């Protein structure tokens, strides 16, 4: 299976970001070997930094320009597209949801995942962030099937919660897609460490698409780390980006993955098992 990662740069308006994203997606489809799957980063449409900016451009999910662009592109090119994340309005709620939508080759929705773990941190070097002030967390771990392969998704801050990734593996995940928007500080310290660790401990291919670039909002500069990577189950980086706009591509060797899991059956060797409790999760996200 051939995967392409579309690393784009931050922007504050879909009018600015979506044409650039679509142009990059088109270049990916012009490669000698057409990809089967395209992945965009978290906040690829616009970077909502607080409740005002997030809601100002938010629409119901299916009306969002980013949703429509990705859906139309998938159907036109006959390729599976995962629309990184989209900030979508929720009826009856002041918050928005941060949702990643996967479109099949006909433009039909194959899966959607709403970010569970929200980025609430004090100033680590680029100001404080409180996503929970304006984003409603999801409460469902999501997997789906594509060409006989089981995929799962996590988003950005989710990667610091390994129990979620173990749950994806227990549900059969072979490939984990990971749209993200790491800050420069957290990215420099932990991006490579965490993405490789999650790939190794789950024995999954981890396809990480990071947002790059910078924006200035209310006289404060915010920058994202980028550094998208495609990592195999042994922790090897098959492709690696820098901080700016970039395309990555790699072919996932699923036979090699199956052989690794046979030779090192870590799931069956576990002696401590802690299940995912959806009731508890629902209570925390109410």
KEKE-3310 file (N, C-alpha, C; in steps of 0.2 Angstrom, whole numbers, plus 5000, padded with zeros to 4 digits):
npx = (5004:5003:5007:5004:5009:5004:5011:5007:5007:5003:4988:4976:4964:4953:4952:4965:4973:4967:4968:4981:4984:4976:4983:4995:4991:4987:4999:5005:4997:5002:5013:5025:5021:5005:4998:4989:4982:4980:4985:4982:4987:4983:4972:4973:4965:4962:4969:4963:4964:4958:4942:4935:4941:4941:4927:4923:4925:4920:4908:4894:4899:4898:4896:4908:4921:4934:4930:4922:4931:4941:4932:4928:4940:4944:4934:4936:4949:4949:4955:4959:4956:4961:4955:4964:4962:4946:4938:4923:4906:4895:4879:4869:4879:4892:4905:4917:4920:4934:4938:4943:4941:4938:4938:4932:4937:4926:4922:4914:4910:4921:4926:4926:4934:4934:4944:4950:4959:4963:4973:4979:4989:5001:5012:5025:5034:5029:5018:5002:4990:4973:4964:4952:4943:4937:4935:4925:4928:4930:4924:4926:4935:4942:4942:4945:4942:4952:4955:4956:4965:4967:4964:4968:4965:4974:4975:4986:4989:4984:4994:5002:4996:4997:4989:4978:4983:4987:4974:4970:4978:4974:4961:4964:4972:4983:4989:4992:4985:4991:4987:4993:4998:5010:5018:5033:5042:5037:5038:5052:5057:5050:5043:5049:5053:5041:5032:5040:5040:5027:5024:5033:5029:5016:5018:5014:5012:5016:5009:5013:5007:5012:5008:5015:5025:5020:5010:5004:4994:4984:4995:5004:5016:5014:5020:5022:5028:5030:5039:5034:5032:5034:5033:5039:5034:5045:5051:5058:5061:5054:5052:5054:5050:5054:5051:5043:5031:5028:5030:5028:5031:5028:5029:5020:5025:5016:5017:5030:5027:5018:5026:5035:5026:5023:5035:5038:5028:5020:5008:5001:5009:5008:5006:5000:4985:4974:4959:4950:4938:4923:4912:4917:4925:4915:4910:4920:4921:4909)
npy = (4994:5011:5026:5043:5058:5074:5088:5103:5121:5132:5142:5156:5156:5147:5151:5154:5143:5131:5131:5129:5117:5108:5109:5104:5091:5087:5087:5076:5066:5065:5058:5045:5032:5031:5036:5026:5032:5047:5059:5073:5086:5090:5104:5109:5117:5129:5138:5137:5147:5150:5152:5162:5163:5150:5147:5157:5154:5141:5129:5118:5101:5094:5105:5112:5120:5113:5100:5098:5100:5090:5079:5080:5080:5066:5059:5063:5060:5046:5041:5038:5049:5057:5069:5078:5087:5095:5109:5109:5116:5113:5109:5118:5119:5129:5126:5119:5104:5094:5086:5072:5066:5052:5049:5038:5031:5035:5046:5044:5044:5036:5034:5043:5052:5060:5070:5065:5068:5083:5098:5105:5116:5124:5138:5133:5139:5145:5151:5149:5135:5131:5120:5114:5124:5128:5117:5102:5087:5071:5054:5041:5028:5024:5013:5007:4999:4996:4991:4978:4980:4986:5001:5014:5030:5043:5059:5072:5078:5066:5056:5056:5047:5032:5021:5022:5020:5006:5001:5003:4994:4982:4982:4978:4986:4990:5000:5016:5032:5049:5064:5080:5095:5099:5110:5121:5119:5107:5098:5098:5092:5080:5074:5065:5055:5051:5047:5036:5028:5024:5018:5006:5000:4996:4989:4994:5002:5019:5034:5049:5065:5081:5098:5113:5128:5145:5157:5174:5179:5190:5198:5189:5177:5161:5145:5129:5112:5103:5091:5079:5061:5044:5029:5013:4997:4993:5004:5011:5026:5028:5039:5057:5073:5091:5107:5115:5116:5101:5085:5068:5051:5033:5016:5004:4989:4976:4963:4961:4967:4958:4947:4951:4953:4939:4934:4941:4941:4952:4956:4944:4941:4949:4953:4961:4969:4982:4987:4997:5009:5013:5019:5026:5035:5042:5049:5058:5066:5073)
npz = (5000:4995:5003:5004:5012:5015:5020:5025:5028:5042:5043:5043:5037:5027:5014:5011:5014:5008:4994:4992:4999:4991:4979:4982:4985:4972:4965:4972:4967:4954:4954:4948:4954:4959:4974:4986:4996:5004:5016:5027:5038:5055:5058:5045:5037:5044:5058:5073:5087:5098:5106:5099:5087:5082:5081:5072:5059:5058:5052:5051:5050:5037:5029:5028:5020:5019:5021:5010:4999:5001:5000:4987:4980:4983:4976:4963:4959:4963:4975:4992:5004:5019:5028:5037:5051:5054:5060:5067:5068:5082:5084:5096:5105:5112:5109:5097:5087:5084:5071:5061:5045:5034:5018:5005:4989:4981:4987:4997:5015:5025:5037:5053:5065:5081:5090:5106:5117:5123:5121:5134:5141:5151:5149:5139:5132:5121:5124:5133:5130:5128:5123:5127:5131:5120:5111:5110:5117:5109:5111:5107:5101:5085:5072:5055:5039:5024:5009:5014:5025:5042:5048:5060:5069:5078:5085:5087:5103:5108:5107:5118:5126:5129:5131:5123:5110:5112:5113:5100:5093:5099:5093:5081:5072:5059:5053:5059:5057:5060:5061:5066:5075:5082:5093:5092:5103:5110:5099:5095:5107:5109:5097:5088:5097:5102:5091:5085:5096:5098:5086:5087:5099:5097:5085:5073:5057:5057:5052:5051:5050:5051:5055:5048:5048:5052:5061:5064:5077:5085:5088:5093:5089:5083:5080:5071:5072:5061:5052:5047:5046:5040:5048:5051:5058:5065:5069:5061:5051:5036:5028:5030:5034:5034:5041:5033:5019:5012:5003:5006:5003:5004:5003:5011:5019:5022:5023:5029:5041:5046:5048:5058:5069:5070:5074:5085:5097:5104:5109:5114:5124:5134:5152:5160:5159:5154:5152:5140:5145:5140:5147:5157:5150:5143:5154:5157:5147:5146)
capx = (5000:5007:5004:5007:5008:5003:5012:5005:5008:4998:4985:4971:4958:4953:4954:4973:4976:4964:4970:4988:4983:4974:4988:5000:4988:4987:5006:5006:4994:5005:5019:5025:5017:5000:4996:4982:4980:4983:4984:4983:4988:4978:4971:4976:4961:4964:4972:4959:4968:4953:4934:4932:4944:4938:4920:4922:4925:4917:4902:4892:4905:4897:4896:4915:4925:4939:4926:4920:4937:4944:4928:4928:4946:4944:4930:4938:4955:4949:4960:4957:4959:4960:4956:4968:4956:4942:4935:4916:4901:4891:4872:4867:4885:4897:4912:4917:4923:4940:4936:4946:4936:4941:4934:4934:4938:4921:4920:4909:4913:4923:4927:4927:4937:4934:4950:4949:4963:4964:4979:4978:4995:5004:5017:5031:5039:5026:5011:4998:4985:4968:4959:4945:4939:4933:4934:4922:4932:4927:4924:4926:4941:4939:4946:4941:4945:4953:4958:4958:4970:4964:4967:4965:4968:4974:4976:4991:4990:4982:5000:5004:4992:4999:4983:4974:4986:4986:4967:4969:4981:4969:4956:4967:4975:4990:4991:4989:4987:4992:4987:4995:5000:5014:5022:5040:5045:5035:5040:5059:5058:5046:5040:5052:5053:5034:5030:5043:5038:5020:5025:5036:5025:5010:5020:5010:5015:5013:5009:5012:5007:5012:5007:5021:5024:5019:5005:5003:4987:4983:5001:5008:5018:5013:5023:5021:5035:5030:5043:5030:5036:5031:5037:5037:5033:5052:5053:5062:5058:5054:5052:5055:5050:5056:5046:5039:5027:5032:5026:5031:5028:5032:5025:5020:5026:5012:5020:5035:5024:5015:5031:5037:5021:5023:5041:5038:5020:5020:5001:4999:5014:5006:5004:4996:4980:4970:4954:4947:4932:4919:4908:4922:4927:4909:4909:4925:4920:4902)
capy = (5000:5017:5031:5050:5063:5081:5092:5110:5126:5135:5148:5158:5156:5142:5154:5154:5136:5125:5130:5126:5110:5105:5109:5099:5084:5086:5085:5069:5061:5065:5054:5039:5028:5035:5034:5024:5035:5054:5061:5080:5087:5093:5111:5111:5122:5135:5136:5141:5147:5151:5151:5167:5161:5143:5147:5162:5151:5135:5127:5111:5097:5093:5111:5115:5120:5108:5094:5098:5100:5083:5074:5081:5077:5059:5056:5065:5056:5039:5040:5038:5055:5058:5076:5079:5088:5100:5112:5110:5118:5108:5112:5118:5119:5134:5123:5116:5098:5093:5079:5069:5062:5048:5048:5033:5033:5038:5052:5043:5044:5029:5034:5049:5052:5066:5071:5063:5071:5090:5101:5110:5116:5131:5141:5129:5143:5149:5153:5143:5133:5127:5118:5112:5130:5129:5111:5097:5081:5065:5049:5035:5025:5022:5009:5006:4994:4999:4986:4972:4983:4989:5008:5018:5036:5047:5066:5076:5076:5059:5052:5055:5042:5025:5016:5023:5016:4999:4999:5003:4988:4977:4982:4975:4991:4988:5007:5021:5038:5053:5071:5083:5101:5100:5117:5120:5116:5100:5094:5097:5088:5074:5072:5059:5050:5048:5043:5030:5023:5022:5013:5000:4996:4993:4985:4997:5008:5025:5039:5056:5071:5087:5105:5116:5135:5149:5163:5179:5180:5195:5200:5184:5172:5154:5141:5122:5109:5100:5085:5073:5055:5038:5025:5006:4994:4992:5011:5015:5031:5027:5046:5062:5080:5097:5111:5119:5112:5095:5079:5062:5045:5027:5010:5000:4982:4973:4956:4961:4968:4951:4942:4954:4951:4932:4932:4945:4942:4955:4956:4938:4940:4954:4950:4966:4971:4987:4988:5004:5009:5019:5023:5031:5040:5046:5053:5063:5071:5076)
capz = (5000:4995:5007:5003:5017:5013:5025:5024:5033:5046:5040:5047:5033:5021:5007:5010:5015:5005:4987:4993:5000:4985:4974:4984:4984:4965:4964:4975:4962:4948:4955:4944:4957:4962:4981:4987:5002:5006:5023:5028:5045:5060:5057:5038:5034:5048:5064:5078:5093:5104:5105:5094:5080:5080:5079:5067:5053:5059:5050:5052:5047:5030:5025:5029:5014:5019:5020:5003:4995:5002:4997:4979:4977:4983:4971:4956:4958:4964:4980:4998:5007:5026:5029:5043:5055:5053:5066:5064:5073:5085:5086:5103:5109:5110:5107:5091:5087:5080:5068:5056:5041:5029:5012:5001:4982:4978:4990:5003:5021:5027:5045:5056:5072:5085:5095:5112:5122:5121:5122:5139:5144:5153:5144:5138:5127:5115:5127:5135:5126:5132:5118:5130:5131:5114:5108:5114:5116:5107:5116:5103:5097:5079:5066:5049:5034:5018:5005:5018:5030:5047:5050:5066:5069:5084:5083:5090:5110:5109:5106:5125:5130:5125:5131:5117:5105:5113:5111:5092:5091:5101:5088:5074:5068:5056:5051:5063:5055:5065:5060:5072:5075:5088:5094:5091:5109:5111:5094:5096:5112:5109:5091:5085:5102:5103:5085:5085:5102:5097:5081:5090:5105:5094:5079:5068:5053:5060:5047:5055:5046:5055:5052:5048:5047:5058:5060:5070:5080:5091:5090:5095:5084:5084:5075:5072:5071:5055:5053:5046:5045:5040:5052:5050:5065:5069:5072:5055:5047:5029:5025:5035:5031:5038:5044:5028:5015:5009:5001:5008:5001:5005:5002:5018:5018:5027:5024:5034:5047:5049:5050:5064:5074:5072:5078:5092:5098:5111:5112:5117:5129:5140:5158:5163:5154:5157:5146:5138:5148:5137:5151:5161:5145:5142:5159:5157:5141:5146)
cpx = (5004:5003:5008:5005:5009:5005:5011:5007:5002:4995:4979:4964:4959:4954:4961:4975:4973:4967:4978:4988:4981:4979:4993:4997:4988:4994:5007:5003:4997:5012:5019:5021:5011:4999:4989:4978:4983:4981:4986:4984:4982:4978:4974:4972:4962:4965:4968:4962:4964:4946:4932:4935:4941:4931:4918:4921:4921:4910:4900:4897:4904:4897:4903:4918:4930:4936:4925:4926:4940:4939:4928:4934:4946:4940:4933:4945:4955:4954:4957:4960:4957:4961:4958:4963:4953:4938:4927:4911:4897:4884:4871:4873:4890:4904:4911:4920:4929:4940:4940:4942:4940:4936:4937:4935:4932:4918:4915:4913:4915:4924:4927:4929:4937:4940:4947:4952:4965:4970:4978:4985:4997:5009:5023:5036:5036:5019:5007:4993:4979:4962:4952:4941:4935:4932:4930:4926:4927:4927:4924:4933:4939:4944:4941:4945:4946:4957:4960:4963:4966:4968:4964:4968:4968:4976:4981:4992:4988:4989:5003:5001:4992:4993:4979:4977:4986:4979:4966:4972:4977:4963:4958:4970:4982:4993:4988:4991:4986:4992:4989:4997:5004:5017:5029:5044:5043:5038:5048:5061:5056:5043:5043:5052:5046:5031:5033:5041:5031:5020:5028:5032:5019:5011:5015:5014:5012:5014:5007:5012:5007:5011:5013:5020:5023:5013:5006:4996:4987:4990:5006:5009:5017:5016:5022:5027:5035:5033:5038:5034:5032:5036:5035:5037:5040:5054:5058:5058:5059:5054:5051:5055:5053:5050:5041:5034:5031:5028:5031:5028:5032:5027:5026:5020:5022:5014:5025:5032:5021:5020:5034:5033:5022:5030:5042:5031:5019:5013:4999:5004:5013:5004:5000:4991:4975:4965:4952:4940:4928:4915:4912:4924:4921:4909:4914:4924:4913:4903)
cpy = (5006:5023:5038:5055:5070:5086:5099:5115:5129:5141:5150:5158:5150:5145:5154:5147:5131:5125:5127:5119:5106:5104:5104:5092:5082:5083:5078:5064:5060:5061:5048:5033:5031:5032:5031:5028:5042:5056:5068:5081:5090:5101:5113:5116:5129:5133:5141:5141:5148:5151:5156:5165:5155:5144:5152:5159:5144:5134:5120:5107:5097:5099:5115:5115:5115:5101:5093:5097:5093:5078:5074:5078:5070:5056:5057:5061:5049:5037:5041:5045:5056:5066:5078:5080:5094:5103:5113:5112:5113:5112:5112:5118:5125:5132:5120:5109:5098:5086:5078:5064:5059:5047:5043:5035:5035:5044:5051:5043:5037:5029:5042:5048:5059:5066:5070:5068:5078:5093:5107:5111:5123:5133:5137:5133:5147:5151:5147:5141:5129:5125:5116:5118:5131:5123:5106:5090:5075:5060:5042:5033:5022:5019:5008:5001:4998:4994:4980:4974:4987:4995:5010:5025:5039:5054:5069:5074:5069:5055:5051:5050:5035:5020:5017:5019:5009:4997:4999:4996:4982:4976:4980:4980:4989:4995:5012:5028:5044:5060:5075:5091:5103:5107:5115:5117:5109:5096:5093:5092:5081:5070:5065:5053:5047:5044:5037:5025:5020:5017:5006:4997:4993:4989:4987:5001:5014:5031:5045:5062:5078:5094:5109:5124:5139:5155:5168:5180:5184:5197:5195:5178:5165:5150:5133:5118:5105:5093:5079:5067:5049:5033:5018:5003:4992:4998:5014:5020:5030:5034:5051:5069:5085:5101:5114:5114:5107:5089:5073:5056:5039:5021:5006:4993:4978:4966:4956:4963:4962:4947:4945:4952:4944:4931:4936:4946:4945:4956:4950:4937:4945:4950:4955:4969:4976:4988:4996:5004:5015:5022:5028:5037:5045:5051:5059:5068:5074:5083)
cpz = (5000:4998:5005:5009:5014:5018:5022:5029:5036:5042:5044:5044:5028:5015:5006:5010:5010:4997:4987:4994:4994:4980:4976:4983:4976:4963:4966:4970:4955:4948:4950:4947:4961:4969:4981:4993:5003:5013:5024:5035:5049:5058:5050:5035:5038:5055:5069:5084:5099:5102:5099:5087:5078:5078:5073:5060:5053:5056:5052:5047:5039:5025:5025:5022:5014:5018:5013:4998:4995:4999:4990:4976:4977:4977:4964:4954:4960:4969:4987:5001:5015:5027:5036:5049:5053:5059:5064:5070:5075:5087:5093:5108:5107:5108:5100:5092:5082:5077:5062:5052:5035:5024:5007:4994:4978:4982:4996:5009:5024:5034:5047:5063:5075:5090:5102:5118:5119:5124:5127:5143:5146:5148:5144:5134:5122:5118:5129:5130:5130:5127:5121:5131:5125:5109:5112:5112:5113:5112:5113:5100:5091:5075:5060:5044:5027:5014:5009:5024:5035:5049:5057:5066:5077:5081:5089:5098:5112:5110:5113:5129:5127:5126:5126:5111:5106:5111:5103:5090:5093:5096:5081:5070:5066:5054:5056:5059:5060:5063:5066:5070:5081:5087:5093:5097:5110:5105:5094:5101:5111:5103:5089:5090:5102:5097:5084:5090:5101:5091:5084:5095:5102:5088:5073:5063:5056:5055:5050:5051:5051:5052:5053:5048:5053:5056:5065:5071:5086:5093:5093:5090:5087:5079:5077:5069:5064:5056:5052:5045:5044:5043:5052:5057:5069:5071:5067:5052:5039:5025:5031:5032:5036:5041:5039:5024:5012:5008:5003:5005:5003:5004:5008:5016:5024:5028:5029:5041:5050:5051:5057:5070:5075:5076:5084:5094:5104:5114:5116:5123:5135:5146:5162:5158:5157:5151:5145:5141:5145:5141:5155:5156:5143:5148:5159:5152:5141:5147)
residu = (UNK:UNK:UNK:UNK:UNK:UNK:UNK:UNK:UNK:UNK:UNK:UNK:UNK:UNK:UNK:UNK:UNK:UNK:UNK:UNK:UNK:UNK:UNK:UNK:UNK:UNK:UNK:UNK:UNK:UNK:UNK:UNK:UNK:UNK:UNK:UNK:UNK:UNK:UNK:UNK:UNK:UNK:UNK:UNK:UNK:UNK:UNK:UNK:UNK:UNK:UNK:UNK:UNK:UNK:UNK:UNK:UNK:UNK:UNK:UNK:UNK:UNK:UNK:UNK:UNK:UNK:UNK:UNK:UNK:UNK:UNK:UNK:UNK:UNK:UNK:UNK:UNK:UNK:UNK:UNK:UNK:UNK:UNK:UNK:UNK:UNK:UNK:UNK:UNK:UNK:UNK:UNK:UNK:UNK:UNK:UNK:UNK:UNK:UNK:UNK:UNK:UNK:UNK:UNK:UNK:UNK:UNK:UNK:UNK:UNK:UNK:UNK:UNK:UNK:UNK:UNK:UNK:UNK:UNK:UNK:UNK:UNK:UNK:UNK:UNK:UNK:UNK:UNK:UNK:UNK:UNK:UNK:UNK:UNK:UNK:UNK:UNK:UNK:UNK:UNK:UNK:UNK:UNK:UNK:UNK:UNK:UNK:UNK:UNK:UNK:UNK:UNK:UNK:UNK:UNK:UNK:UNK:UNK:UNK:UNK:UNK:UNK:UNK:UNK:UNK:UNK:UNK:UNK:UNK:UNK:UNK:UNK:UNK:UNK:UNK:UNK:UNK:UNK:UNK:UNK:UNK:UNK:UNK:UNK:UNK:UNK:UNK:UNK:UNK:UNK:UNK:UNK:UNK:UNK:UNK:UNK:UNK:UNK:UNK:UNK:UNK:UNK:UNK:UNK:UNK:UNK:UNK:UNK:UNK:UNK:UNK:UNK:UNK:UNK:UNK:UNK:UNK:UNK:UNK:UNK:UNK:UNK:UNK:UNK:UNK:UNK:UNK:UNK:UNK:UNK:UNK:UNK:UNK:UNK:UNK:UNK:UNK:UNK:UNK:UNK:UNK:UNK:UNK:UNK:UNK:UNK:UNK:UNK:UNK:UNK:UNK:UNK:UNK:UNK:UNK:UNK:UNK:UNK:UNK:UNK:UNK:UNK:UNK:UNK:UNK:UNK:UNK:UNK:UNK:UNK:UNK:UNK:UNK:UNK:UNK:UNK:UNK:UNK:UNK:UNK:UNK:UNK:UNK:UNK:UNK:UNK)
# end
